[in-house]
Amino acid sequence: MFTLAQARSLVSTLRPRVDELIRIRADLTELRADLAAHGVSVLGGRPEVKALEARLHAVLEELNGHDIQVKGIAPVLLDFPGERDGRPVLWCWLEGDTDLRWYHRVECGFAGRRPV
C-alpha cells in the first residue's frame, strides 16, 4: 500500500524508466509499421523488433517489481494501491500527467477517476 506522498515520490523516481518505455514503444511501433508496409526500415529489421520487444518487457518487469499495476502502455497508465478515507483506492498516473493527481476506488476503475 502506498500513501499519496509515497506514490508521488515513486512516480518521480520511475519517470526516466517510463520515458524509456515511451521511446521503445514509439520505435517498435514505427519499425513494425515500416516492415509491414515496405519490408524495410531505417530502424532495422526483425532482429531489432525482437531486441525492442525484449527491452519493453524488461522495463515492464522493472515497473511491476515496485508493486504497482501497469494498466496500459499506450498510453502508459500506472496504478498505485493505497487507501483514502479508509477505503482501498488506486492512485492513478496517466502518461502526460505532470504529477500524480488522480485516484479511483478499486471497484470503479479508470472511469471512476477523481482529482486528489
Contacts in CASP RR format, 6 or more apart in sequence:
PFRMAT RR
TARGET T0000
AUTHOR 0000-0000-0000
METHOD contacts of the structure
MODEL  1
MFTLAQARSLVSTLRPRVDELIRIRADLTELRADLAAHGVSVLGGRPEVK
ALEARLHAVLEELNGHDIQVKGIAPVLLDFPGERDGRPVLWCWLEGDTDL
RWYHRVECGFAGRRPV
1 81 0 8 1.000
1 82 0 8 1.000
1 83 0 8 1.000
2 10 0 8 1.000
2 80 0 8 1.000
2 81 0 8 1.000
2 82 0 8 1.000
2 91 0 8 1.000
3 82 0 8 1.000
4 84 0 8 1.000
4 91 0 8 1.000
4 100 0 8 1.000
4 103 0 8 1.000
4 116 0 8 1.000
6 80 0 8 1.000
7 80 0 8 1.000
7 82 0 8 1.000
7 91 0 8 1.000
7 93 0 8 1.000
7 100 0 8 1.000
8 91 0 8 1.000
8 99 0 8 1.000
8 100 0 8 1.000
10 66 0 8 1.000
10 68 0 8 1.000
10 80 0 8 1.000
11 78 0 8 1.000
11 80 0 8 1.000
11 93 0 8 1.000
11 99 0 8 1.000
11 100 0 8 1.000
14 63 0 8 1.000
14 66 0 8 1.000
14 78 0 8 1.000
17 59 0 8 1.000
17 62 0 8 1.000
17 63 0 8 1.000
18 63 0 8 1.000
18 76 0 8 1.000
18 78 0 8 1.000
18 95 0 8 1.000
20 55 0 8 1.000
20 59 0 8 1.000
21 56 0 8 1.000
21 59 0 8 1.000
21 60 0 8 1.000
21 63 0 8 1.000
21 73 0 8 1.000
21 76 0 8 1.000
22 76 0 8 1.000
22 95 0 8 1.000
24 52 0 8 1.000
24 55 0 8 1.000
24 56 0 8 1.000
24 59 0 8 1.000
25 56 0 8 1.000
25 73 0 8 1.000
25 74 0 8 1.000
27 43 0 8 1.000
27 52 0 8 1.000
28 49 0 8 1.000
28 52 0 8 1.000
28 53 0 8 1.000
28 56 0 8 1.000
30 41 0 8 1.000
30 43 0 8 1.000
31 41 0 8 1.000
31 43 0 8 1.000
31 44 0 8 1.000
31 45 0 8 1.000
31 48 0 8 1.000
31 49 0 8 1.000
31 52 0 8 1.000
32 49 0 8 1.000
34 40 0 8 1.000
34 41 0 8 1.000
34 42 0 8 1.000
34 43 0 8 1.000
35 41 0 8 1.000
35 45 0 8 1.000
35 46 0 8 1.000
35 49 0 8 1.000
41 48 0 8 1.000
56 73 0 8 1.000
60 70 0 8 1.000
60 73 0 8 1.000
63 70 0 8 1.000
63 78 0 8 1.000
64 70 0 8 1.000
67 81 0 8 1.000
68 78 0 8 1.000
68 79 0 8 1.000
68 80 0 8 1.000
68 81 0 8 1.000
69 78 0 8 1.000
69 79 0 8 1.000
69 80 0 8 1.000
69 81 0 8 1.000
69 90 0 8 1.000
70 76 0 8 1.000
70 77 0 8 1.000
70 78 0 8 1.000
71 77 0 8 1.000
71 78 0 8 1.000
71 79 0 8 1.000
71 110 0 8 1.000
75 94 0 8 1.000
75 95 0 8 1.000
75 96 0 8 1.000
76 94 0 8 1.000
76 95 0 8 1.000
77 92 0 8 1.000
77 93 0 8 1.000
77 94 0 8 1.000
77 95 0 8 1.000
77 110 0 8 1.000
78 92 0 8 1.000
78 93 0 8 1.000
78 94 0 8 1.000
79 90 0 8 1.000
79 91 0 8 1.000
79 92 0 8 1.000
79 93 0 8 1.000
80 90 0 8 1.000
80 91 0 8 1.000
80 92 0 8 1.000
80 93 0 8 1.000
80 100 0 8 1.000
81 88 0 8 1.000
81 89 0 8 1.000
81 90 0 8 1.000
81 106 0 8 1.000
82 88 0 8 1.000
82 89 0 8 1.000
82 90 0 8 1.000
82 91 0 8 1.000
83 89 0 8 1.000
84 103 0 8 1.000
87 105 0 8 1.000
88 105 0 8 1.000
88 106 0 8 1.000
89 103 0 8 1.000
89 104 0 8 1.000
89 105 0 8 1.000
89 106 0 8 1.000
90 103 0 8 1.000
90 104 0 8 1.000
90 105 0 8 1.000
90 106 0 8 1.000
90 109 0 8 1.000
91 100 0 8 1.000
91 102 0 8 1.000
91 103 0 8 1.000
91 116 0 8 1.000
92 100 0 8 1.000
92 102 0 8 1.000
92 103 0 8 1.000
92 104 0 8 1.000
92 110 0 8 1.000
92 113 0 8 1.000
93 100 0 8 1.000
93 102 0 8 1.000
94 102 0 8 1.000
100 116 0 8 1.000
101 115 0 8 1.000
101 116 0 8 1.000
102 113 0 8 1.000
102 114 0 8 1.000
102 115 0 8 1.000
102 116 0 8 1.000
103 113 0 8 1.000
103 114 0 8 1.000
103 116 0 8 1.000
104 110 0 8 1.000
104 111 0 8 1.000
104 112 0 8 1.000
104 113 0 8 1.000
104 114 0 8 1.000
105 112 0 8 1.000
END
